[in-house]
């Protein structure tokens, strides 16, 4: 993700103007307290060391920019890892034109746990990296490692898949889980940093090319999970996940489920009970495809990205096992609560 373009439906914009970002000490309609909530079912322990290693492995390939050798090698590795965990894996190759006119050889990756299960939950993330650190004050044209913006979400998906694969039949969740990795998400035009370039996709969204393609060519065909959770920028030190605007509009119950679960298991310092504006991210297109999706993203109530966003600072030095644990354990617990 993503440029600084904020997505606000008129009704949502009016609501935000009326209420502001709110105080995290103020209870909202979607917030419950631990005392009020029912006891949560047991869930596997998310291994933050494992997720950290998966993040580092992706970064070690080099920037995962479409059309590069590192991109191909990373994609091949991801497919094999999911297969190694016993998941059913399908690839969705496609070509998409970037804003600069380049044709990007891309592939979405779909890995299904318990593909026979009728009721399903989708976990979305993106696995490519931005080809230029256009917000970087020194290396504006250098590709970024995308340790948090890309690799961390994939790493959490991999560790979730590994944990699910280790469970005996008696301890598996009551739903199937689909890990859907979008490609060519981060090769978009940012008018605030790239005004010297021509955007050849001015008539359409230049971001989220993989989710745009997938939403028009659903894989699996006629895919209809109960809901989706998007993981984006979920591994950095000091990560704070506010309740993003489009998620609240399209999937308010899912937002409540995630944030209340996080609070119950001790991660309210990460999942803060504050609202943020809507953002242009992959969930725009999964929601348009009829899949109610909530975005977990490091994005402030003031509508600001963290300092590492789209810079060369987005490397392993900012990755924190505690953030990976907070997100991974919360999402696993949500799945086991179904």
Beta strands, then each sheet from edge to edge (+ up, - down):
strand 1: 6-7
strand 2: 88-97
strand 3: 103-113
strand 4: 120-126
strand 5: 176-182
strand 6: 227-232
strand 7: 241-244
strand 8: 271-276
strand 9: 278-279
strand 10: 293-297
sheet 1: 1+ 9-
sheet 2: 2+ 3- 5+ 4+ 6+ 10+
sheet 3: 7+ 8+
end
